[in-house]
Amino acid sequence: MSTAFPWQFYHEDPGTSLDVQQEFCQIGAGFRIVKIYSLRQHGGVLNLRSKIILMADVPAWRQRLRASGQKLVVTNGCFDLLHPGHVTYLETARNLGDALLVGLNSDASVQALKGPGRPVNNEQDRALVLAALESITGVSIFPEVRATEFLKISQPDIYVKGGDYTLETLNQEERRIVEQAGGRIELLPMVAGKSTTGLLTKLKVANPGGA
């Protein structure tokens, strides 16, 4: 049975070269390869990768944001298997300010935090998926287990963490860096029943043989 694809990929300006990539799109139970084109939106080319910022470039990016008078919200985490809890949290965080920068734990730091078998998705894939979210202004991969160095260079106006933390259980060096730079900390409630660990458990139950 063939699968109908509702998307139509097109290019309005034949004089502009296209960056065409082969990507797998999963529809229902099967896989089909489709071509992804750069699309023009509001006169510009949509380029998700432009939202992925090298750590070395964060200070200049931050300075431009400050010069424009925008309030920066920062959060960080592994964001391995994106789920509704993540996107709700990120949307709420973004609505606290004008821009949202996500610090993404590198593969090595995720393994140190979560143990063998994690992350499921590598850091470049995780960064690209995050960059696709409208709520996110920028994504930067950092190598450390803790976000201290990332916070020093990003200098958030608001630092957001999940409601499973309190100000007392939050890493106190992270707290000190944010508060000494004039930022404040917001703790957002978690979405009940939504977690990467829960998803992985369901997948193991559904497919115990691992095939």
Secondary structure, DSSP 8 states (H G I E B T S, - for coil): -----------S-TTS----EEEEEEETTEEEEEEE---EETTEE--GGGGB--GGGHHHHHHHHHHTT--EEEEEE---S--HHHHHHHHHHHTTSSEEEEEEE-HHHHHHHH-TT--SS-HHHHHHHHHTSTT-SEEEEE-SSSSHHHHHHH--SEEEEETT--TTTS-HHHHHHHHHTT-EEEEE---TT--HHHHHHHHHHH-TT--
